[in-house]
Amino acid sequence: MKTSSLCVVGDMVQRDESGNNRVAIAPQLEAWTGQFGDEYVNRNDYADWKMEPGTEAFRRILGGLDIESVLEVGSNIGLNLLFINALFKGSVKLYAVEPNPKAFDKLVSQTRMKLEKAWNCDAFQLPLPDSSIDLVFTAGVLIHIASDDLGRATGEIVRVARKYVLCIEYFSHTPVEVPYRGQMGLLFKRDFGAFYLDRFPLLKCVNYGFLWQREFRIFDNLNWWLFEK
């Protein structure tokens, strides 16, 4: 497997009291790259039974698309990429970005699929050229990015996508912050489909739908939007 060197994990460059540049890490990113994120990894490990419903869920979303490469931004240990790999029978090149070191180590050490390349970094500086990946997607990732940072993260996703952008997230008619595992400042719901269309007029929504947890118990209840670039 090919992997890159470590990317900078950060929010923006600021100056300290001495006037030197330093990287200010977004609070949400700091949580997900630390123990809080490690605990998520422990709760969401691989199991054989997950393959069939996971693959079927992505068949509903991506079935029939003509794509040769996929990037997941915030891949964790790579379960969604495993489902996509099974759906396309290993014919697509798989790329991943994951900021949590523990999840990244599990991702690159797994042997169930071949990753073309993976990076231990965040969504704010994707280490790929413009329009370089056919499909770029998130699943349960944008909900953990604060509103002030959401534009930069989605801007990077749209920049890197060549054909399609896929968004799988919690839905709310109006932007709202909700508690997540007893903590505030870590989960934000909104109409992410409208956010993409309002911010990036070049995108066209070609499909959307709902993953119902009663049918796909490996997921929460999630809305998804597929955009063509």
N, C-alpha and C positions, 0 to 999 in steps of 0.2 A: 504494500500500500504506500502511496505517496502522501506525505504530509508536509506542511509548511513550517517555518519557524514561528514562534509565538508572536502574535500581533499585540499591539498596544490595546489594553482594555481600559477605556476611559470615556469621559463625557466631553470635556472641553479643556483647553489650556488656560490656566489662570496664573497670576503672579502671587508669590508669597510675600511676606513682610520685607524680605531682602530684595525684592524685585526680580527674583528668579522665576522662570517658568516652572509650573508643576501641573500635573494632570489631575483634575478634579473628577472623581468618580461619582456617577449618579448613584443616589442611595439605593435605587432598585437593583442596579447592576452590582453594587457592593454586596447586597444581600444574596443575590443569585450566584455570585462567584465564591461565596463563603459557606459556612455551615448550613445556613438555611437552604441553599441550593443543593448541598450534599444530601440533605435529608430528603429532598425531592427525588434525587437519583435513587435512593434506597427504596422509596415507595413505588417506583415505576420501572422495575426491572423487566427483562425479557421473560416470557413464558410461551411455550408452544401453542397454547390455546388461543393466544392473541392473534396469531397469524391469519386465520380464516376471516374473522370479523374485520380486522384491520385492512386486509387486502380488499374485501368487498366494499368497505367504506370508500376507499380511494378509487375503486372501479366506478362507483356512482359519480365521483367528482371528475376523474381524469380519463375515464374510458373513452377511447376513440381519438384522443389527442395524438397528433404527430409531433413527438418530442424526442430529442436525443440526449438531453442533459437536464439535470434537476439539481437545484441548490435548496437545502433547507437551512433557514436562518434560525438558530436556536434549536438545534437538533436533539439536545440531550444525548442519550446513548444510541440514538438512531433507529428507534422503532418505526417511525413513519417512513423512513427511507427503506427499511426492510420490507414494509408493505408495498411500497412503490416498486421496489426491485422485483418482488414476486409478481406483481400485476403485469409488469412489462417483461417478465421472464429474463431479467438480467441484461436487457438490450440498451438501457439508458445509462449514461455516465452520471454517477452520483457524487455530489459535493456537499460539504457540511460546514457550518460555522457554529461553534459552541463555546461560550465564555467560561463555563464552570470546569475547572481542571479535572475534577474527579469524573464527571460525565464524559469529558473529552478523552481521557485515558481509556475508559471503557469503550467508547465509540471506536477509537483507532485500533484497539486490541481485539475487537470481535472478529470472528471468522465466518459469519453467516452471509456476508455480502462483500463485494469489492468496492471500496471507495476510491474514486479517482483522486480526490484530494480533500483534506479537512484542515480547518484552522481553529486554533484556540483563541478566539477573539469575539468581539461584539458586533452588533448590527450597525453601529455608527460609522464604521470604516471598513466596508467589505473589501477584501484584498483581491478583487477581480476587475477586469476591464469592463467598460461600458458594453451593454448588449452582448454579453458573453455566454449566458446560460439561457436555455430555452424556457424553463419554468423556474421561478423563484417563489418560495412560499414560506409562511409561518403557520404554526398550529399552536395556539395557546401561548403566544409570545408577546404580541402587541399589547395584550391586556396587562402586561407587567411593565410597560414603558409609560412613564409619566407623560401627560399631555404636552408639556413644553418640549419634550424630546421626540415625540412621535413623528413629527414631520421629517426630522433628519434620518430616522431609521427607515421610514417608508420611502424616502427619497433615494436612499442607497439601494433598496430592494428594486425600485422601478428602474434605476440607472443600470443595474446589472442584468435585468431581465431582457431577453431578446424577443420572446413571443408572448409569454403569459406570466401573470402574477396571481398567486392563489393566497387567499386570506381565510384562515379557519380560527374563529375567535368567539368569545362570549358576546352577546348582543344586548344593547340597551338603546331605546329610542333617543335618549338624551345622555350626554356624558355623565358618568357617575363613578365615584370611588366607593368601593365596598371592602369590608374587612376580609382578609385572607389569612386563614389559620391564626386568627386572633390578633393580627397586626394590620395597621393602616399604612397607606403609602405604597402598597405592593400590588394592587389589582384595580384596574380601571376599565369599565365597560362603556361601550358606545356603539353607534352604527358605523363600523369600520368600512363597510362597503361605500357608504356615502362619503366618508372621510377620504378614501382613495379617489373617488370620482370628482369630488369638489377640489381636491388639491392637485390632481394630475389629469387634466382634460384629455390627454392623449390616450387614456385608457378607455376601453369599452367593456362593459360587463356582459359577458357571453353566457353566464349561467350562475345560479346561486341555489342554495338549499339549506337543509337542516339535518344534522346528525343527531338522531334521537337516542339518548342513552339507553332507553328500554330495548332498542334493537341492537345498538352497538355499545355494550356495557364496558368496553375498554376506554371509551371516551366520555366526557361530560356532554351535556346538551350544548351543541355548538352550531352556530351559523357559519356558512362558508360562501365566499364569492370568488368567481374565476373571472379574471380580467384579461383581455387581449390587448397587447401593446401595438 
